Amino acid sequence: MNNKRGESGLDWLKFAAAVFVIANHTGPLLSYNEYADFLISGILSRIAVPVFFMSSGYFFFRKLTGDPVVDQRALQKYVKKIAYLYGVSILLYVPLNVYTGYFSEDFTVYSFMKDLVFDGTFYHLWYLPALIIGLCLTYVLYQKLTIKWLVGSAILLFMIGLLGDSYYAITENATSLKLMYDGLFQVFDYTRNGLFYAPIFLVLGAWAAKHPKPERKPMNFAALFLLFLGLLFAEAILLHEAKFPRHDSMYIFAIPATYYLFYWAQTLSWSFNKEYREWRVWIYILHPLAIVLIRGAAEAVNLERWLIANHLIHFAAVCVVSIMMAAAAVRISVIKFKFRP
């Protein structure tokens, strides 16, 4: 397989993932059918962040040479880029933090540090510290363990995360587990973070970077993805009907679904303009600002019925504005740099 061809497919996949993140935060079908919206924005969109993590693992670990000094420098360079992006993102959202009362009487140094390290200072920014923590943790384990133990460790961490997320009812019914997780939730609000959520997908990316792609036809990858996507839907629906989740970001079948979707995307030969490559990063970062702008504009011109109450039009408008803002962002030299999430 041509490497550039595979990268082009991944570019399209990550662009689609960024759009699904917007769907998760806007509920495009909510005006028409609440259950249909749950299927799209509550289940299907949960593939988006795992795609970002696996892609990051793939592009980072394929740079590693086996030389400890060179590899350590590669890690430092990558983490610095993420940290810089996170710092810029924090500053961008300070005005909205002020508007929403983030710096209220409940604000403390401890709450700020918890948000800075784990939860994000705005609701979507948790991904960036999660990527930093997850990447550093995965890198250390990668250096110390065989691939078998690396995968096993990542699965164990994910299982711990599941019990604080979509499988939380199990934890609630076990006193000792409940006490342990109550302690964990004093440190962070969710287990979908860099300690428990990110490593398994970063490890999958590392595996894809260091091992030959399985010899299967594109339709085989597509079929396996659809199979596990179906199982993901079944898992999520059953858990929600049983009222298991505390939060609903982590699902078991998201792992194989992401794995085969990633490989399927690598078989696609659709062209992708390199100039648009950084857009998806900024679409993710800027879309909450786009949501606020759309709402403000709708209220100013009395179009709330269309741009707010109609969730599908609202979703489309947020996508358009997010893309426009992302295009502008990558042209600003102070924030323009090559980064693949």
N, C-alpha and C positions, 0 to 999 in steps of 0.2 A: 504493500500500500504506500502510495506517495504521501510523505509526511505533511506537505503543505495542504494536500487534499484533506487529510484527517483534521488538521488544524482549522480548516475552513468549516468543516462540519461542527466542530466544537464551538467555533465562534457563533454560529447560528443557534446552537443549543443554549449557550450562555445568554445570548440576546433574548431568546424565548423565556429563559428562566427569570431574567430581570422583569419581563412583562408579567409573568406569573406572580412575582412578588407584589407587583402593583395590584393584581387581582386579589391577592390575599388581604390587602389593606383597604380595598374599595368595595368588595362584594359585588361584582358586575351583574349577577343575576338576582340579587336580593329583591329588586322591585317586582320580579316576575314569579319566582318560585324559591322560597327559602331553602327547601331541601336540595334543589338543583344547585343553588349557590354554594351550599355546604359541600357538595360533591366536587365542585370546581375550586373554590377558594379555600375550602377547609381540608381537602384531601389531595387533589391533583397538584395544587400549588406547593404542597409540602415536598415535592421533588426538587424544587428550585434551589434551595440552599445546599442540599447534598451535592447537587451538580456543581455548584461553586466550589465547595470544599474539595471534591474529587479532582476537579480541574486544577485547583491550586496545588494539590499534592502531585499531580501529574507533571505540571510544568516546573515545579521546584525540584522534585527528586530526580528528574531526568538530567538536571544540571550537575548532579553530584558525581564526583570522579573517583571517590574512594580515598583521596588524599585528605586527611583530617584538617589540615590548614586551609586548603582550598575550599573544602566543604563548609568549614566554619565561617569563612568569609562570605560564602554564598548565602548562608543562613542570615548572617548579620545584615547583609545588603537587602535581602528580601524583607526582613522584619522592619528595618528602617523605613522602607517604602510604605509598608502597611501602617506603621506608627505615624508617619507623616500624613498619610491620607486620613487616618483617624483624628489626628490633631486638627486638620483643616475642617473635617466634618463636625467636630465638637464646636468649633468657633462659629460655623455656619448656623448652628441650631441654638446658639445662646439666646438670640432674640425670641425664638419660639419657646425656649425654656422659661424665659422671663414671663412671656404672655400666658403660658399655661400654669404658672405658679410653682415651677420646679424649685425656685429658690425661696420657698416659703418657710414657715417656722419649723417644718419637719426636716428641712435641709440641714445636714450635719457633715462634718469632715468624713465621718465613717460612711454615711449614705452616699456621698460623692465618690469615695474610693471604691465602694462596692459597685457602683454604676460604671465607674471608669474602667475597672478591671474585668467585670463580668457582664453586667446588664446593659451597658451602653447608656450614655447620657440622654439619648432620645430613643424611642421605642425600637427603631430598626438598626441602630448603630451597634447593637450587641455582637453583630457578625464580625466586626473588625477585631476587637480584643479576643473573640473566640478563635479567629484565624491565627492570631499571634500566639496565643497560649497553646492551641492545638498543634500548630506547626512545630513549635519548640519542643513540646512533649513528644510528638511523633518522631522528630529528628533524634532526640536522645534515645528513645526506645529502638529506633532503627539502627543506631550505632552499637547498641548493647545486645540486642536480641537477634535470634534467627528469625526468618520470615514467619515461621510457624508460630513462635511465641509472640511476635509482633502482632500478628492478626488476632491471636488469642487474647492478648492484653487489650487491644482495641475493642474487641467484642465484649469483654468483661466490663470495661468502662461504659460502653453503650448500654449494657444491661442495667448497670447502676442508674444510668440516666433514665431509662425507661420507667423505673419504679418511682421516679419523681415527676414523670410526665404523663404519657398516655396510659400507663399501667398503675397509676397511683392508688387505685382502690385496693390493690394487694397490700401496699404499704400501710394504708389506713387501717386495715384489719389485722395488722401485726404490730403489737405494742412496741417491741424493741426497734423494729424498722421505722416506725412512726417517730420515735424519739430521735433516732439517728438523722432522719430527713428533716425533722424540725430544726435540728442543729445546723444542717447544711443550708437550709433556707434562711438562716440568719446571716450567712456569708454571701449568698446570691439568691435571686428570686426564682430562677428556673435552672433545671439541669440541662437544658439545651444550650450548652456553653462550650468553651474550649476544652474543658476537662473530660466531659462525658459524650458530647455530641459530635464534635469535629473529628477526633482521631480516627474513627473507623473509616470515614470517607477520605481522609487524607492518606490513610494506609492503602485504600483501594487505588488512589491516584498513584502512590508510590509503586504499587504492584504493576499497574498499567505502564508506568514509565520504565520499569526494569525488566519486564518480561514480554516476550513476543505476544502479539495479539492472537487470541484463539482463532483457529482456522475455521471460521464459519461464514456462510453467505450472509449478506446484509439482512435478508428476510428472516434468517434464523435468529439474529440478534433482535430484530423487531418483534418476532413472535415471543421470544423469551422475555423481552421487556413488557409486552402486553400481558403475558401470563402473570408476571409478578406485580404488575400494576393492578391487575384484577384482584390479586390476593391482597394487595395494599388497601384497595377499596373495601374489600370484605372485612379486613382487620379493623380498619378505622370505623366502619359502620357498626360492627358488632361492639366495639369498645364504647362508642358513643351511646348506643342503645342501652348498654349495661351501666352507663354513667361511670366509667373507669377513669377518664382523664382528669388530671389537675390542670394540665395544659395539653396541647395536641400537636406538638412538633415532631415527636419521635415515634416512628413505627418500625417494626422489625422488617417488613417486606419492602420498605424504602431502600434498604441496603442492596438486595439483588436487582430491584427495579432500576436504581441509579447506575449500577454496574453495567447492566446490559444496554441501557439507554446511552451511556457514555461510549461504549464500543460501537453501537449502531451509528451514532453521530459521526464517528471517525470514518465510516464507510461512505459518507455523503460527499459529493463532489460539487455542491453548490458554491459558487464564487461568493466571496465576502470581502468587501472593501476594507483594507487595512486601516484606513482613516476612521472607520466606525468602531474599531476594536475596543477603544477606551470608553466608548459611549455607555456600554452596559454597566461599567463601574459607577459612573455618575448618574445613570438612570436609577440605580439602586439607592445611591446616597441622596439624590435630590427629589425623589418622588413624593416624600411627605411635604416638602415645600410646594410642590406642584398641587397637591391636594388642598393646601391652605389657600394658594392663589386662586384656584378654580372656585372654591367656596366663596372667597371674598369677592371675586368678580361677579359671580352669579347673584350674590346679594346686592351688589352695587347696581346691576342693570335689571334686577327683578326677573332673573331667569332661574330661580331656585327650582322650579318645577322640572326643568329640563336638565340642568347641570348638577343638581344635587339629588333631588328626589328620584330621578331616573338613573338608577345605578349603572346601567350599561353605558349610557351617554357620559355619565360622570367618569367611569373607568376609561372610556376612549379619550375623553378630554385630558385626563391626567396622564395617559400614555403619551399623547401628542406634546403636551407641555413639558413633560419629563424629558422626552427625546430632544426637544428644542433647547432646553436648559443644559442637557448633557453635551450637546454639540457646541454650545457656547463655552462650557466649562473647559473642554479639552483644547480650546483655542487660546485660553489664557495661559501664558507662559509660566506663571508662578505655580500653577497646579498641573502642568502638563508633564507627564513622565510615563514611561512604559511600565505597565503593571497588569498582570493577568490574575484576576481573582479566581 
